[in-house]
Amino acid sequence: METDDAGNRLRFQLELEFVQCLANPNYLNFLAQRGYFKDKAFVNYLKYLLYWKEPEYAKYLKLNPRYPQCLHMLELLQYEHFRKELVNAQCAKFIDEQQILHWQHYSRKRMRLQQALAEQQQHSNASGK
């Protein structure tokens, strides 16, 4: 029984790490260039990994800004056309650039929201005194 638990824990950790790696378009390009996306068993494995989209599993994904994108990439990898395009290094570079632009915008927007909240709290504190 203990070996089953240890095996399940190891499998969980390996699948978690692999799903998180899917956020890296250069890694996806690496897999595509080596033919993994042409292997039916590997494509079926990607389909199996969709369980990570369920809230009880998604909560384990790291809060690094790129990791939520791994679930989006996992979804896109379900499409043969997307898997074929990843062979092209320019495709991976484009995705990488778009991710960076998204997070730059997200960071600036989040900072503005935090500043507005802080100002609102200061205003509330000042008017409440």
N, CA, C and O atoms as CSV, one atom per row, in Angstrom:
chain,resi,resn,atom,element,x,y,z
A,1,MET,N,N,0.826,-1.196,0.000
A,1,MET,CA,C,0.000,0.000,0.000
A,1,MET,C,C,0.866,1.254,0.000
A,1,MET,O,O,0.564,2.217,-0.705
A,2,GLU,N,N,1.957,1.248,0.797
A,2,GLU,CA,C,2.840,2.417,0.853
A,2,GLU,C,C,3.500,2.672,-0.499
A,2,GLU,O,O,3.677,3.826,-0.892
A,3,THR,N,N,3.866,1.612,-1.214
A,3,THR,CA,C,4.502,1.804,-2.519
A,3,THR,C,C,3.517,2.392,-3.511
A,3,THR,O,O,3.911,3.176,-4.375
A,4,ASP,N,N,2.234,2.032,-3.409
A,4,ASP,CA,C,1.213,2.629,-4.275
A,4,ASP,C,C,1.103,4.127,-4.010
A,4,ASP,O,O,1.032,4.925,-4.944
A,5,ASP,N,N,1.089,4.502,-2.738
A,5,ASP,CA,C,1.006,5.922,-2.376
A,5,ASP,C,C,2.221,6.684,-2.877
A,5,ASP,O,O,2.093,7.783,-3.415
A,6,ALA,N,N,3.398,6.101,-2.699
A,6,ALA,CA,C,4.630,6.750,-3.157
A,6,ALA,C,C,4.628,6.858,-4.677
A,6,ALA,O,O,5.039,7.878,-5.230
A,7,GLY,N,N,4.172,5.819,-5.344
A,7,GLY,CA,C,4.106,5.836,-6.807
A,7,GLY,C,C,3.118,6.872,-7.311
A,7,GLY,O,O,3.392,7.578,-8.282
A,8,ASN,N,N,1.969,6.966,-6.656
A,8,ASN,CA,C,0.965,7.964,-7.042
A,8,ASN,C,C,1.478,9.377,-6.805
A,8,ASN,O,O,1.244,10.272,-7.617
A,9,ARG,N,N,2.171,9.572,-5.706
A,9,ARG,CA,C,2.727,10.894,-5.387
A,9,ARG,C,C,3.774,11.291,-6.431
A,9,ARG,O,O,3.803,12.434,-6.888
A,10,LEU,N,N,4.629,10.340,-6.803
A,10,LEU,CA,C,5.654,10.611,-7.816
A,10,LEU,C,C,5.015,10.913,-9.166
A,10,LEU,O,O,5.437,11.837,-9.862
A,11,ARG,N,N,4.015,10.150,-9.532
A,11,ARG,CA,C,3.318,10.379,-10.803
A,11,ARG,C,C,2.680,11.770,-10.816
A,11,ARG,O,O,2.765,12.499,-11.804
A,12,PHE,N,N,2.045,12.119,-9.708
A,12,PHE,CA,C,1.423,13.440,-9.578
A,12,PHE,C,C,2.465,14.543,-9.776
A,12,PHE,O,O,2.234,15.494,-10.523
A,13,GLN,N,N,3.609,14.413,-9.107
A,13,GLN,CA,C,4.667,15.423,-9.212
A,13,GLN,C,C,5.213,15.520,-10.635
A,13,GLN,O,O,5.431,16.620,-11.144
A,14,LEU,N,N,5.432,14.381,-11.270
A,14,LEU,CA,C,5.962,14.384,-12.636
A,14,LEU,C,C,4.980,15.015,-13.616
A,14,LEU,O,O,5.369,15.796,-14.484
A,15,GLU,N,N,3.712,14.669,-13.468
A,15,GLU,CA,C,2.706,15.244,-14.364
A,15,GLU,C,C,2.545,16.735,-14.108
A,15,GLU,O,O,2.365,17.508,-15.049
A,16,LEU,N,N,2.606,17.144,-12.859
A,16,LEU,CA,C,2.537,18.564,-12.518
A,16,LEU,C,C,3.682,19.331,-13.180
A,16,LEU,O,O,3.459,20.364,-13.812
A,17,GLU,N,N,4.890,18.830,-13.034
A,17,GLU,CA,C,6.054,19.496,-13.630
A,17,GLU,C,C,5.952,19.537,-15.152
A,17,GLU,O,O,6.266,20.551,-15.774
A,18,PHE,N,N,5.511,18.430,-15.748
A,18,PHE,CA,C,5.398,18.395,-17.200
A,18,PHE,C,C,4.363,19.404,-17.691
A,18,PHE,O,O,4.622,20.143,-18.641
A,19,VAL,N,N,3.198,19.440,-17.056
A,19,VAL,CA,C,2.150,20.383,-17.465
A,19,VAL,C,C,2.666,21.814,-17.349
A,19,VAL,O,O,2.391,22.641,-18.218
A,20,GLN,N,N,3.401,22.113,-16.296
A,20,GLN,CA,C,3.952,23.462,-16.135
A,20,GLN,C,C,4.960,23.787,-17.235
A,20,GLN,O,O,5.060,24.938,-17.661
A,21,CYS,N,N,5.697,22.799,-17.691
A,21,CYS,CA,C,6.662,23.016,-18.780
A,21,CYS,C,C,5.980,23.395,-20.089
A,21,CYS,O,O,6.604,23.993,-20.965
A,22,LEU,N,N,4.707,23.052,-20.222
A,22,LEU,CA,C,3.994,23.360,-21.458
A,22,LEU,C,C,3.809,24.858,-21.667
A,22,LEU,O,O,3.436,25.278,-22.762
A,23,ALA,N,N,4.059,25.673,-20.647
A,23,ALA,CA,C,3.977,27.123,-20.796
A,23,ALA,C,C,5.151,27.667,-21.599
A,23,ALA,O,O,5.121,28.815,-22.041
A,24,ASN,N,N,6.175,26.859,-21.788
A,24,ASN,CA,C,7.383,27.307,-22.482
A,24,ASN,C,C,7.300,26.944,-23.966
A,24,ASN,O,O,7.436,25.773,-24.320
A,25,PRO,N,N,7.078,27.938,-24.840
A,25,PRO,CA,C,6.958,27.632,-26.270
A,25,PRO,C,C,8.237,27.049,-26.869
A,25,PRO,O,O,8.172,26.316,-27.856
A,26,ASN,N,N,9.388,27.361,-26.296
A,26,ASN,CA,C,10.638,26.787,-26.804
A,26,ASN,C,C,10.701,25.285,-26.504
A,26,ASN,O,O,11.230,24.507,-27.297
A,27,TYR,N,N,10.165,24.896,-25.371
A,27,TYR,CA,C,10.082,23.471,-25.046
A,27,TYR,C,C,9.107,22.773,-25.992
A,27,TYR,O,O,9.369,21.660,-26.448
A,28,LEU,N,N,7.992,23.422,-26.285
A,28,LEU,CA,C,7.027,22.849,-27.223
A,28,LEU,C,C,7.656,22.684,-28.601
A,28,LEU,O,O,7.421,21.685,-29.281
A,29,ASN,N,N,8.453,23.663,-29.009
A,29,ASN,CA,C,9.172,23.581,-30.286
A,29,ASN,C,C,10.142,22.399,-30.266
A,29,ASN,O,O,10.255,21.667,-31.249
A,30,PHE,N,N,10.836,22.216,-29.150
A,30,PHE,CA,C,11.761,21.093,-28.969
A,30,PHE,C,C,11.021,19.762,-29.152
A,30,PHE,O,O,11.484,18.876,-29.870
A,31,LEU,N,N,9.857,19.637,-28.486
A,31,LEU,CA,C,9.074,18.405,-28.599
A,31,LEU,C,C,8.597,18.185,-30.035
A,31,LEU,O,O,8.636,17.065,-30.545
A,32,ALA,N,N,8.150,19.253,-30.675
A,32,ALA,CA,C,7.647,19.149,-32.052
A,32,ALA,C,C,8.760,18.738,-33.012
A,32,ALA,O,O,8.551,17.886,-33.877
A,33,GLN,N,N,9.925,19.331,-32.867
A,33,GLN,CA,C,11.030,19.017,-33.768
A,33,GLN,C,C,11.513,17.580,-33.613
A,33,GLN,O,O,12.084,17.013,-34.545
A,34,ARG,N,N,11.293,16.998,-32.465
A,34,ARG,CA,C,11.702,15.616,-32.237
A,34,ARG,C,C,10.578,14.616,-32.500
A,34,ARG,O,O,10.725,13.423,-32.233
A,35,GLY,N,N,9.456,15.109,-33.025
A,35,GLY,CA,C,8.391,14.228,-33.481
A,35,GLY,C,C,7.433,13.722,-32.415
A,35,GLY,O,O,6.618,12.843,-32.695
A,36,TYR,N,N,7.509,14.248,-31.213
A,36,TYR,CA,C,6.616,13.770,-30.153
A,36,TYR,C,C,5.143,13.996,-30.500
A,36,TYR,O,O,4.290,13.178,-30.155
A,37,PHE,N,N,4.848,15.098,-31.176
A,37,PHE,CA,C,3.458,15.427,-31.473
A,37,PHE,C,C,2.885,14.588,-32.623
A,37,PHE,O,O,1.698,14.681,-32.935
A,38,LYS,N,N,3.731,13.777,-33.244
A,38,LYS,CA,C,3.261,12.846,-34.274
A,38,LYS,C,C,2.969,11.463,-33.680
A,38,LYS,O,O,2.367,10.611,-34.333
A,39,ASP,N,N,3.399,11.258,-32.449
A,39,ASP,CA,C,3.221,9.980,-31.753
A,39,ASP,C,C,1.823,9.941,-31.129
A,39,ASP,O,O,1.497,10.734,-30.245
A,40,LYS,N,N,1.007,9.001,-31.610
A,40,LYS,CA,C,-0.384,8.916,-31.154
A,40,LYS,C,C,-0.468,8.708,-29.640
A,40,LYS,O,O,-1.349,9.270,-28.989
A,41,ALA,N,N,0.424,7.923,-29.084
A,41,ALA,CA,C,0.417,7.677,-27.634
A,41,ALA,C,C,0.690,8.984,-26.875
A,41,ALA,O,O,0.072,9.249,-25.843
A,42,PHE,N,N,1.606,9.784,-27.388
A,42,PHE,CA,C,1.927,11.061,-26.733
A,42,PHE,C,C,0.746,12.029,-26.845
A,42,PHE,O,O,0.427,12.732,-25.886
A,43,VAL,N,N,0.113,12.066,-27.991
A,43,VAL,CA,C,-1.065,12.926,-28.189
A,43,VAL,C,C,-2.183,12.489,-27.242
A,43,VAL,O,O,-2.880,13.331,-26.675
A,44,ASN,N,N,-2.356,11.186,-27.069
A,44,ASN,CA,C,-3.352,10.685,-26.116
A,44,ASN,C,C,-2.983,11.075,-24.688
A,44,ASN,O,O,-3.861,11.373,-23.878
A,45,TYR,N,N,-1.702,11.075,-24.379
A,45,TYR,CA,C,-1.242,11.495,-23.046
A,45,TYR,C,C,-1.607,12.961,-22.811
A,45,TYR,O,O,-2.041,13.326,-21.719
A,46,LEU,N,N,-1.430,13.799,-23.833
A,46,LEU,CA,C,-1.802,15.211,-23.710
A,46,LEU,C,C,-3.301,15.356,-23.449
A,46,LEU,O,O,-3.730,16.219,-22.684
A,47,LYS,N,N,-4.075,14.511,-24.087
A,47,LYS,CA,C,-5.533,14.532,-23.859
A,47,LYS,C,C,-5.840,14.120,-22.421
A,47,LYS,O,O,-6.675,14.737,-21.759
A,48,TYR,N,N,-5.175,13.095,-21.949
A,48,TYR,CA,C,-5.347,12.624,-20.570
A,48,TYR,C,C,-5.032,13.747,-19.567
A,48,TYR,O,O,-5.711,13.883,-18.549
A,49,LEU,N,N,-4.016,14.534,-19.860
A,49,LEU,CA,C,-3.578,15.591,-18.936
A,49,LEU,C,C,-4.578,16.738,-18.788
A,49,LEU,O,O,-4.382,17.620,-17.953
A,50,LEU,N,N,-5.620,16.735,-19.570
A,50,LEU,CA,C,-6.636,17.789,-19.450
A,50,LEU,C,C,-7.289,17.820,-18.069
A,50,LEU,O,O,-7.943,18.801,-17.715
A,51,TYR,N,N,-7.117,16.762,-17.294
A,51,TYR,CA,C,-7.679,16.772,-15.942
A,51,TYR,C,C,-7.083,17.905,-15.096
A,51,TYR,O,O,-7.673,18.307,-14.093
A,52,TRP,N,N,-5.925,18.413,-15.497
A,52,TRP,CA,C,-5.299,19.532,-14.764
A,52,TRP,C,C,-6.117,20.807,-14.850
A,52,TRP,O,O,-5.882,21.735,-14.077
A,53,LYS,N,N,-7.054,20.878,-15.750
A,53,LYS,CA,C,-7.907,22.057,-15.865
A,53,LYS,C,C,-8.977,22.085,-14.773
A,53,LYS,O,O,-9.580,23.128,-14.522
A,54,GLU,N,N,-9.209,20.961,-14.136
A,54,GLU,CA,C,-10.192,20.893,-13.049
A,54,GLU,C,C,-9.648,21.645,-11.833
A,54,GLU,O,O,-8.468,21.520,-11.505
A,55,PRO,N,N,-10.504,22.427,-11.161
A,55,PRO,CA,C,-10.046,23.259,-10.029
A,55,PRO,C,C,-9.271,22.497,-8.950
A,55,PRO,O,O,-8.317,23.029,-8.382
A,56,GLU,N,N,-9.674,21.258,-8.667
A,56,GLU,CA,C,-8.978,20.522,-7.598
A,56,GLU,C,C,-7.535,20.173,-7.963
A,56,GLU,O,O,-6.734,19.866,-7.080
A,57,TYR,N,N,-7.197,20.215,-9.246
A,57,TYR,CA,C,-5.814,19.987,-9.678
A,57,TYR,C,C,-5.126,21.294,-10.066
A,57,TYR,O,O,-3.944,21.482,-9.781
A,58,ALA,N,N,-5.852,22.182,-10.704
A,58,ALA,CA,C,-5.266,23.451,-11.158
A,58,ALA,C,C,-4.696,24.256,-10.001
A,58,ALA,O,O,-3.762,25.034,-10.198
A,59,LYS,N,N,-5.231,24.089,-8.815
A,59,LYS,CA,C,-4.743,24.852,-7.657
A,59,LYS,C,C,-3.289,24.519,-7.319
A,59,LYS,O,O,-2.626,25.289,-6.625
A,60,TYR,N,N,-2.794,23.388,-7.798
A,60,TYR,CA,C,-1.413,23.002,-7.512
A,60,TYR,C,C,-0.403,23.640,-8.464
A,60,TYR,O,O,0.803,23.602,-8.216
A,61,LEU,N,N,-0.895,24.219,-9.541
A,61,LEU,CA,C,0.016,24.865,-10.485
A,61,LEU,C,C,0.630,26.081,-9.805
A,61,LEU,O,O,-0.052,26.819,-9.094
A,62,LYS,N,N,1.893,26.276,-10.026
A,62,LYS,CA,C,2.585,27.393,-9.389
A,62,LYS,C,C,1.987,28.713,-9.821
A,62,LYS,O,O,1.417,28.818,-10.907
A,63,LEU,N,N,2.113,29.707,-8.985
A,63,LEU,CA,C,1.526,31.014,-9.261
A,63,LEU,C,C,2.440,31.909,-10.082
A,63,LEU,O,O,2.185,33.106,-10.222
A,64,ASN,N,N,3.495,31.335,-10.620
A,64,ASN,CA,C,4.348,32.068,-11.547
A,64,ASN,C,C,3.479,32.556,-12.704
A,64,ASN,O,O,2.628,31.808,-13.186
A,65,PRO,N,N,3.672,33.782,-13.155
A,65,PRO,CA,C,2.792,34.333,-14.198
A,65,PRO,C,C,2.664,33.482,-15.449
A,65,PRO,O,O,1.635,33.543,-16.121
A,66,ARG,N,N,3.664,32.700,-15.780
A,66,ARG,CA,C,3.578,31.909,-17.011
A,66,ARG,C,C,2.812,30.609,-16.824
A,66,ARG,O,O,2.309,30.049,-17.798
A,67,TYR,N,N,2.713,30.121,-15.604
A,67,TYR,CA,C,2.117,28.808,-15.426
A,67,TYR,C,C,0.635,28.729,-15.782
A,67,TYR,O,O,0.210,27.711,-16.330
A,68,PRO,N,N,-0.166,29.747,-15.500
A,68,PRO,CA,C,-1.563,29.608,-15.961
A,68,PRO,C,C,-1.649,29.408,-17.477
A,68,PRO,O,O,-2.602,28.812,-17.980
A,69,GLN,N,N,-0.652,29.909,-18.192
A,69,GLN,CA,C,-0.653,29.738,-19.636
A,69,GLN,C,C,-0.416,28.285,-20.039
A,69,GLN,O,O,-0.731,27.894,-21.163
A,70,CYS,N,N,0.131,27.493,-19.138
A,70,CYS,CA,C,0.356,26.085,-19.477
A,70,CYS,C,C,-0.969,25.385,-19.749
A,70,CYS,O,O,-1.033,24.497,-20.599
A,71,LEU,N,N,-2.017,25.767,-19.048
A,71,LEU,CA,C,-3.318,25.151,-19.291
A,71,LEU,C,C,-3.870,25.556,-20.656
A,71,LEU,O,O,-4.513,24.763,-21.343
A,72,HIS,N,N,-3.608,26.798,-21.032
A,72,HIS,CA,C,-4.038,27.242,-22.363
A,72,HIS,C,C,-3.263,26.479,-23.441
A,72,HIS,O,O,-3.839,26.046,-24.439
A,73,MET,N,N,-1.964,26.320,-23.234
A,73,MET,CA,C,-1.153,25.564,-24.203
A,73,MET,C,C,-1.605,24.104,-24.260
A,73,MET,O,O,-1.665,23.510,-25.336
A,74,LEU,N,N,-1.921,23.532,-23.106
A,74,LEU,CA,C,-2.415,22.160,-23.080
A,74,LEU,C,C,-3.689,22.034,-23.912
A,74,LEU,O,O,-3.881,21.053,-24.630
A,75,GLU,N,N,-4.545,23.028,-23.806
A,75,GLU,CA,C,-5.779,23.038,-24.604
A,75,GLU,C,C,-5.448,23.143,-26.099
A,75,GLU,O,O,-6.010,22.412,-26.915
A,76,LEU,N,N,-4.540,24.048,-26.451
A,76,LEU,CA,C,-4.166,24.218,-27.859
A,76,LEU,C,C,-3.492,22.969,-28.429
A,76,LEU,O,O,-3.628,22.670,-29.615
A,77,LEU,N,N,-2.771,22.250,-27.584
A,77,LEU,CA,C,-2.087,21.037,-28.048
A,77,LEU,C,C,-3.057,19.914,-28.414
A,77,LEU,O,O,-2.644,18.891,-28.960
A,78,GLN,N,N,-4.316,20.098,-28.122
A,78,GLN,CA,C,-5.323,19.111,-28.518
A,78,GLN,C,C,-5.607,19.195,-30.015
A,78,GLN,O,O,-6.224,18.295,-30.585
A,79,TYR,N,N,-5.156,20.276,-30.650
A,79,TYR,CA,C,-5.424,20.514,-32.079
A,79,TYR,C,C,-4.191,20.167,-32.915
A,79,TYR,O,O,-3.096,20.677,-32.678
A,80,GLU,N,N,-4.393,19.301,-33.884
A,80,GLU,CA,C,-3.293,18.838,-34.737
A,80,GLU,C,C,-2.606,20.005,-35.453
A,80,GLU,O,O,-1.380,20.033,-35.559
A,81,HIS,N,N,-3.380,20.951,-35.934
A,81,HIS,CA,C,-2.802,22.085,-36.660
A,81,HIS,C,C,-1.809,22.844,-35.778
A,81,HIS,O,O,-0.725,23.205,-36.236
A,82,PHE,N,N,-2.169,23.086,-34.531
A,82,PHE,CA,C,-1.274,23.784,-33.606
A,82,PHE,C,C,-0.003,22.967,-33.370
A,82,PHE,O,O,1.102,23.510,-33.370
A,83,ARG,N,N,-0.166,21.670,-33.171
A,83,ARG,CA,C,1.001,20.810,-32.945
A,83,ARG,C,C,1.940,20.850,-34.140
A,83,ARG,O,O,3.159,20.867,-33.969
A,84,LYS,N,N,1.387,20.866,-35.353
A,84,LYS,CA,C,2.221,20.907,-36.563
A,84,LYS,C,C,2.960,22.240,-36.685
A,84,LYS,O,O,4.122,22.265,-37.092
A,85,GLU,N,N,2.310,23.327,-36.344
A,85,GLU,CA,C,2.925,24.654,-36.457
A,85,GLU,C,C,4.100,24.827,-35.505
A,85,GLU,O,O,5.011,25.608,-35.783
A,86,LEU,N,N,4.091,24.108,-34.386
A,86,LEU,CA,C,5.148,24.262,-33.386
A,86,LEU,C,C,6.516,23.779,-33.864
A,86,LEU,O,O,7.532,24.067,-33.232
A,87,VAL,N,N,6.545,23.054,-34.965
A,87,VAL,CA,C,7.840,22.629,-35.525
A,87,VAL,C,C,8.641,23.856,-35.955
A,87,VAL,O,O,9.871,23.855,-35.902
A,88,ASN,N,N,7.940,24.887,-36.375
A,88,ASN,CA,C,8.564,26.117,-36.851
A,88,ASN,C,C,9.040,26.950,-35.654
A,88,ASN,O,O,8.238,27.326,-34.799
A,89,ALA,N,N,10.332,27.232,-35.596
A,89,ALA,CA,C,10.898,28.022,-34.495
A,89,ALA,C,C,10.289,29.422,-34.441
A,89,ALA,O,O,10.168,30.003,-33.362
A,90,GLN,N,N,9.905,29.964,-35.596
A,90,GLN,CA,C,9.293,31.302,-35.629
A,90,GLN,C,C,7.942,31.293,-34.915
A,90,GLN,O,O,7.561,32.285,-34.293
A,91,CYS,N,N,7.239,30.206,-35.003
A,91,CYS,CA,C,5.956,30.076,-34.298
A,91,CYS,C,C,6.194,30.133,-32.791
A,91,CYS,O,O,5.508,30.865,-32.077
A,92,ALA,N,N,7.162,29.365,-32.313
A,92,ALA,CA,C,7.486,29.367,-30.883
A,92,ALA,C,C,7.946,30.748,-30.431
A,92,ALA,O,O,7.585,31.204,-29.346
A,93,LYS,N,N,8.741,31.410,-31.262
A,93,LYS,CA,C,9.220,32.752,-30.917
A,93,LYS,C,C,8.043,33.728,-30.834
A,93,LYS,O,O,7.993,34.555,-29.923
A,94,PHE,N,N,7.111,33.640,-31.760
A,94,PHE,CA,C,5.945,34.517,-31.750
A,94,PHE,C,C,5.123,34.305,-30.471
A,94,PHE,O,O,4.710,35.269,-29.826
A,95,ILE,N,N,4.890,33.039,-30.113
A,95,ILE,CA,C,4.131,32.745,-28.896
A,95,ILE,C,C,4.850,33.302,-27.678
A,95,ILE,O,O,4.226,33.900,-26.802
A,96,ASP,N,N,6.154,33.106,-27.623
A,96,ASP,CA,C,6.953,33.609,-26.509
A,96,ASP,C,C,6.831,35.131,-26.394
A,96,ASP,O,O,6.641,35.656,-25.296
A,97,GLU,N,N,6.938,35.832,-27.506
A,97,GLU,CA,C,6.820,37.291,-27.503
A,97,GLU,C,C,5.432,37.732,-27.053
A,97,GLU,O,O,5.298,38.703,-26.309
A,98,GLN,N,N,4.401,37.022,-27.502
A,98,GLN,CA,C,3.036,37.370,-27.102
A,98,GLN,C,C,2.824,37.145,-25.605
A,98,GLN,O,O,2.128,37.921,-24.950
A,99,GLN,N,N,3.419,36.095,-25.071
A,99,GLN,CA,C,3.321,35.856,-23.629
A,99,GLN,C,C,3.978,36.991,-22.849
A,99,GLN,O,O,3.432,37.466,-21.853
A,100,ILE,N,N,5.136,37.416,-23.300
A,100,ILE,CA,C,5.841,38.505,-22.625
A,100,ILE,C,C,5.023,39.782,-22.680
A,100,ILE,O,O,4.889,40.476,-21.671
A,101,LEU,N,N,4.481,40.098,-23.834
A,101,LEU,CA,C,3.646,41.300,-23.961
A,101,LEU,C,C,2.420,41.215,-23.058
A,101,LEU,O,O,2.046,42.200,-22.421
A,102,HIS,N,N,1.811,40.071,-23.005
A,102,HIS,CA,C,0.635,39.887,-22.141
A,102,HIS,C,C,0.989,40.165,-20.688
A,102,HIS,O,O,0.265,40.883,-19.999
A,103,TRP,N,N,2.095,39.601,-20.220
A,103,TRP,CA,C,2.445,39.767,-18.806
A,103,TRP,C,C,2.951,41.164,-18.495
A,103,TRP,O,O,2.786,41.637,-17.370
A,104,GLN,N,N,3.555,41.828,-19.448
A,104,GLN,CA,C,3.925,43.226,-19.232
A,104,GLN,C,C,2.670,44.064,-19.048
A,104,GLN,O,O,2.604,44.902,-18.148
A,105,HIS,N,N,1.681,43.841,-19.893
A,105,HIS,CA,C,0.417,44.566,-19.772
A,105,HIS,C,C,-0.271,44.204,-18.460
A,105,HIS,O,O,-0.775,45.083,-17.761
A,106,TYR,N,N,-0.296,42.924,-18.122
A,106,TYR,CA,C,-0.928,42.453,-16.897
A,106,TYR,C,C,-0.263,43.093,-15.671
A,106,TYR,O,O,-0.947,43.549,-14.754
A,107,SER,N,N,1.074,43.122,-15.666
A,107,SER,CA,C,1.804,43.700,-14.520
A,107,SER,C,C,1.493,45.178,-14.353
A,107,SER,O,O,1.255,45.645,-13.239
A,108,ARG,N,N,1.494,45.917,-15.463
A,108,ARG,CA,C,1.187,47.355,-15.384
A,108,ARG,C,C,-0.243,47.576,-14.914
A,108,ARG,O,O,-0.495,48.437,-14.071
A,109,LYS,N,N,-1.175,46.808,-15.451
A,109,LYS,CA,C,-2.576,46.951,-15.064
A,109,LYS,C,C,-2.763,46.613,-13.589
A,109,LYS,O,O,-3.489,47.309,-12.879
A,110,ARG,N,N,-2.118,45.558,-13.129
A,110,ARG,CA,C,-2.220,45.169,-11.725
A,110,ARG,C,C,-1.636,46.241,-10.810
A,110,ARG,O,O,-2.199,46.530,-9.754
A,111,MET,N,N,-0.513,46.832,-11.210
A,111,MET,CA,C,0.104,47.888,-10.413
A,111,MET,C,C,-0.836,49.090,-10.304
A,111,MET,O,O,-0.987,49.668,-9.228
A,112,ARG,N,N,-1.462,49.462,-11.416
A,112,ARG,CA,C,-2.407,50.588,-11.390
A,112,ARG,C,C,-3.591,50.292,-10.472
A,112,ARG,O,O,-4.035,51.169,-9.731
A,113,LEU,N,N,-4.096,49.080,-10.514
A,113,LEU,CA,C,-5.215,48.701,-9.651
A,113,LEU,C,C,-4.810,48.732,-8.174
A,113,LEU,O,O,-5.582,49.177,-7.324
A,114,GLN,N,N,-3.617,48.265,-7.878
A,114,GLN,CA,C,-3.132,48.287,-6.493
A,114,GLN,C,C,-2.936,49.720,-6.001
A,114,GLN,O,O,-3.247,50.028,-4.850
A,115,GLN,N,N,-2.421,50.600,-6.867
A,115,GLN,CA,C,-2.251,52.005,-6.494
A,115,GLN,C,C,-3.607,52.661,-6.243
A,115,GLN,O,O,-3.766,53.410,-5.280
A,116,ALA,N,N,-4.573,52.384,-7.098
A,116,ALA,CA,C,-5.907,52.961,-6.925
A,116,ALA,C,C,-6.534,52.476,-5.623
A,116,ALA,O,O,-7.180,53.255,-4.922
A,117,LEU,N,N,-6.354,51.218,-5.294
A,117,LEU,CA,C,-6.887,50.672,-4.055
A,117,LEU,C,C,-6.220,51.324,-2.850
A,117,LEU,O,O,-6.894,51.665,-1.878
A,118,ALA,N,N,-4.902,51.500,-2.905
A,118,ALA,CA,C,-4.179,52.142,-1.807
A,118,ALA,C,C,-4.647,53.581,-1.628
A,118,ALA,O,O,-4.833,54.035,-0.499
A,119,GLU,N,N,-4.838,54.295,-2.723
A,119,GLU,CA,C,-5.321,55.676,-2.645
A,119,GLU,C,C,-6.734,55.725,-2.071
A,119,GLU,O,O,-7.062,56.612,-1.282
A,120,GLN,N,N,-7.553,54.778,-2.468
A,120,GLN,CA,C,-8.923,54.714,-1.957
A,120,GLN,C,C,-8.918,54.445,-0.447
A,120,GLN,O,O,-9.697,55.040,0.297
A,121,GLN,N,N,-8.041,53.551,-0.004
A,121,GLN,CA,C,-7.951,53.250,1.420
A,121,GLN,C,C,-7.437,54.463,2.199
A,121,GLN,O,O,-7.917,54.737,3.299
A,122,GLN,N,N,-6.472,55.187,1.642
A,122,GLN,CA,C,-5.965,56.398,2.300
A,122,GLN,C,C,-7.066,57.445,2.402
A,122,GLN,O,O,-7.208,58.109,3.429
A,123,HIS,N,N,-7.840,57.589,1.341
A,123,HIS,CA,C,-8.943,58.547,1.332
A,123,HIS,C,C,-9.997,58.161,2.370
A,123,HIS,O,O,-10.525,59.020,3.075
A,124,SER,N,N,-10.301,56.857,2.458
A,124,SER,CA,C,-11.279,56.372,3.440
A,124,SER,C,C,-10.773,56.615,4.862
A,124,SER,O,O,-11.533,57.028,5.738
A,125,ASN,N,N,-9.507,56.359,5.077
A,125,ASN,CA,C,-8.915,56.555,6.414
A,125,ASN,C,C,-8.921,58.041,6.793
A,125,ASN,O,O,-9.192,58.397,7.940
A,126,ALA,N,N,-8.618,58.901,5.815
A,126,ALA,CA,C,-8.568,60.342,6.083
A,126,ALA,C,C,-9.958,60.895,6.362
A,126,ALA,O,O,-10.127,61.736,7.245
A,127,SER,N,N,-10.945,60.432,5.619
A,127,SER,CA,C,-12.301,60.964,5.822
A,127,SER,C,C,-12.959,60.357,7.064
A,127,SER,O,O,-13.899,60.938,7.607
A,128,GLY,N,N,-12.480,59.199,7.519
A,128,GLY,CA,C,-13.034,58.554,8.691
A,128,GLY,C,C,-12.486,59.101,9.992
A,128,GLY,O,O,-13.025,58.790,11.054
A,129,LYS,N,N,-11.438,59.901,9.948
A,129,LYS,CA,C,-10.826,60.428,11.184
A,129,LYS,C,C,-11.522,61.638,11.669
A,129,LYS,O,O,-11.137,62.203,12.692
